[in-house]
Structures are given as structure tokens and as C-alpha cells.
Amino acid sequence: MSKAIEKIALSGSNAGTERMLAVHRYGQPGARPKAYVQASLHADEIPGMLTAHHLIRRLDAMDAEGGIRGEVIVVPVANPVGLDQHVNDSALGRFSLGGAGNFNRHYPDLTPKVAEKVRDRLTGDPKENVAIVRRALVEALSEAVPVTETDHLRHTLLGMAIDADIVLDLHCDDQALFHVYLGTPLWPEAQDLAHQLGSEIILLAEISGGEPFDEACSSPWWRLREHLGDDIAVPPACLASTVELRGNADVDDETAAGDADNIVRFLQRRGVVAGDPGPLPAPLTPPTPLAGVEMVKAPTSGIVAYRVTLGDRVKAGDMIAEIVDPVAPVQEEARTPVRAATDGPVWARRAHRYVRAGDVIAKIAGPAPLEGKGSQLLTA
């Protein structure tokens, strides 16, 4: 057996307190391929934790039989800081209450430092260059000096993942179909991930804005070209994805066990663990650009009454909901229609049915980038 369980204490905590990360490690350190899986970086998104539980059970069994070929790291609770945030009995794990922002934003772009480190060392051999860039990524990250507890959390998580071949960051939306976010340069090579997981929506962007965790791992591989030129022999050597396990209420053993099985099958396909994954499932959907996602916003406050459900395909102009003003003086005039501005499937909705003006109430995967979308393609 190769498994080790590590408990990493986070520095920067308040006096008299300490938080830690539980890390499950399989295989020999440095073995390839290396896969890193973490769950619930947004600490109030629970499906990933249960999926990680089932994944660890499967990896334990495989490890007992000598089935770990590469290196696998699983962090089942990636955000103990956010997990400890409760206000009036409600978990608030998306944003740091200490002012450090969204826990899945603000990861460092190591590309400029890495570019300087590898500028005169790259060769014409892509395999050799991958090793050179990985060492530079680790070195560049080690030079950062975290200060706060959340800084240390981000630094520690990224340190375990920055040199991986595969990074899966398990999240969920409010109410949603299974969907994945991927860097455009990773497609179509990453289609085995999306199809094996059964992703019903595949969202592609070269840079999505906000510096999320997955892009901190994957985007330096193509951002290097901005610094060193397009002719460098450096492939996109890290398949990193934000994997959205449906909605926050989709927490049950059967679903989580199925998701864990599919992660194992994907790792088998990539040679990380032993075993026959069987035939690759047929694709459920073609990819669409993240810049084509319409974030449908409530034009006014009130109760949202949906006219569509998840998976419904709409056309621009179709009514997807009405906002009901519960204090309207004339109830026949209390409803404000909300219409789609693009064609495509509705893949996410808001669970809480009272909304404020400007709240995102639904998301539609449009087929082409929307005009005026800008560079910030993710919600806050």
C-alpha cells in the first residue's frame, strides 16, 4: 500500500485557533501522471465532499491491490476556513467573511515569473520543456510569501496542484445541470473528461476572469506564449477543470458514488490508476463558449416564478420567468416578465425564490459569444 494521510496546519490563524487540511496521498511522490482532486473550495457547496468520500474509498481499495500507477492527491475538504463560517445558522462558504473575497478567485498568475525562469532553458523537445516549466512553476510559487490564513490556504492548495497533469476542482451551482469549465486550449483533448463525467454543459474560455483555482494551474501553459512567442514547444500539460456537480441540494450516496466511479474511470483512461474504464460514454452536448452564457438578471425585486426548468431549450425572446411583486396595489399588474436574450439550454437557476433587482436568476448556454460580455465571465 502506498497511501499516506497528511494533516497540514494552516498558518496565519488567529491566536488560540488552528485549522488544518486533511490530504490523502496515493502512489509515489513524483510519479506520473499526477492527479489532484479537491472538494468544496466553496465550503457551503456540499456535493463534492460526499463525492470525495466515495472516491477515497475506491482509491483505498485500488491502492490495497497495487492499482495506483501515478500519483493521486485528494483533499476532501479544501476550505476549512469557509467551513467554519456560519451566520444565524446559515453556512456562508463562498466568500471570506474576513475580507479576502471569493475563495475561488485571486489565485496568482505565475506566468511572468515562470517565463523569466525558463526563457533561456527551453528546448525543441516538448516533453523536456514540460518538466522544465513544472519545476519553474513550483519554484515561482515557493517565492510567494502568504500572510493571512486565507493566503496560506490558497498557497497550500495551489502548491499541491501546480505541477499536476490533472486537476479536478469539485464545485456545484445553486440549482444546475452537471457542467464543467475548461480552458479552450484543452479542447478537444479534454473531451474524455467531459464525456466520462456525463457533463450536460461544457463551457470553454481561454481566460474567464477573476483568476480561479483551475486556471491558476492550467493557463500558465498557454499564457507563456504571450511572453515567449507562439513557436515555443510547450503543450498545455495540465488538464485543469472546475467540475460542477449539479446543484447544492443534489447530495445523496447514489449520485456521489456514481460521480466517484466516473472520476476513477477517467483516471484509468489517463493511466493514473489501473483498470479498464470500458467504452467512453457518448457526448451529451457540444461545448459552448463561456462568453456565450447569458446571466439572466431580475429586472426588479419580488418572487421569481419560473416558466422553464433545467435543461429546457429556449429561444431569444422566450419568457423564462415572471417576477411577482407581492405588495403591488393591483395584483393583475404585479408580474414582470423576464425573457431570454439568447438561444440555448437553461442550465442553472436560483434556488431562493425571492430575488432582488440585478440578481442572477438563470443561466443560458448560448452558442456564440454575447456582445459586450467583457473579460469577467464568472459570477462574483
Salt bridges, closest charged atoms under 4 A:
GLU6 OE1 - ARG25 NE 2.74
GLU45 OE2 - HIS42 ND1 3.13
GLU45 OE2 - ARG94 NH1 3.77
GLU45 OE1 - HIS171 ND1 3.18
ASP60 OD1 - LYS3 NZ 2.80
ASP84 OD2 - ARG19 NH2 2.85
ASP109 OD2 - ARG223 NH1 3.21
GLU116 OE2 - ARG119 NH2 2.66
GLU139 OE2 - LYS117 NZ 3.10
GLU143 OE2 - LYS117 NZ 2.67
GLU149 OE1 - ARG19 NH1 2.70
ASP163 OD2 - ARG32 NH2 3.96
ASP163 OD1 - LYS34 NZ 2.59
ASP165 OD1 - ARG32 NH1 2.72
ASP165 OD2 - ARG134 NH2 2.82
ASP169 OD2 - HIS171 NE2 2.91
ASP173 OD2 - LYS363 NZ 2.96
ASP192 OD2 - ARG270 NE 2.77
GLU211 OE2 - ARG223 NH2 3.28
ASP253 OD1 - HIS54 NE2 2.90
ASP259 OD2 - ARG246 NH1 2.78
ASP261 OD1 - ARG58 NE 2.42
GLU322 OE1 - ARG307 NH2 2.62
GLU322 OE1 - ARG335 NH1 3.14
ASP359 OD2 - ARG350 NH2 3.54
ASP359 OD1 - ARG356 NH2 3.32
